[in-house]
Amino acid sequence: MRNLYKNLQDLLEQKIKLYENFINLLNEEWDCISQYSFDDLQAIIAKKDDQVMQMQALENSRSSLMKKIAENLNMNPSGLTLKKLIQLKNNPYGLNFSNCRKILLSNIQKINILSGKVKRLMDHSALSMKKSIAFIHSEDEKANSPYEANGQVIEGK
């Protein structure tokens, strides 16, 4: 059982590192968007996709490990959570799990906040770009129009 707990702790620590890397990528993404650096943004998006794949693989491993732990504890696998593992009295890793859980929850909160900020910045940038294109288009139309603002024909066009 100790081995299963140790493996879970290792997985949680790997997950923490991945989340911290993801937070750094979100900050880099913010910088790329705010500086209109499309090429750098594409590279960051590719790195984020890779991180997400790694997170999913770790989550699958964690889920499988939690099933094994639940079987050893004669518990329903769907009802066993990290919080319940922490609360078990005979768990020598309870304090370590608790620390990992706090860090993970904090990182998840940071990711949600940063993701929201990046989304709003992208929406704002897209709207700004749309308005700029519309303005350029309208100025081009005015410049090429044979009519003045009052509707009269411009001489010489």
C-alpha positions, 0 to 999 in steps of 0.5 A: 500500500505504501508503494501505491501512496508513494506512486500517487505522491510522485504523480501529484508532484509531476502534475504540480510541475506541469500546472506551473509550466502551463501557468508560465505558458499562459503568461507567455501567451498573454505577452504574445497577444499583447505584442501582436506576435503571431509567430510566437503565439503559434509556438506557445499554442503548440507548447500548450497543446503538448502540456495538455496532452501530458496533463491528460496522460497524468490524469489517466495514470492518477485515475488508474492508481486511485482505482488500485488504492480503492481496491486495497482499501475495499472502497468504491473507486468512484467515491475515493477522492484525494480529499478522502485519502487525506482524511484516512487515519492510517495514511502515512502520506496524508500530510504530503497529499494535503500539501499537494492538493493545496498547491494543485487547487491554487494552480488550477485557480491561477490557470482559470484566472489567466485563461479568462484574462487571455480570452478577454484580451484575445476578444478585445484584440479581435474586436479592435482589429475588426474595427480597424479593418472597418475604418480602413475599408470605409476610408478607402470607400470615401477616397474612391467615391465619386460623391461628396458627403452632401451627395454632389458629384466630385468634379474630375472623378 
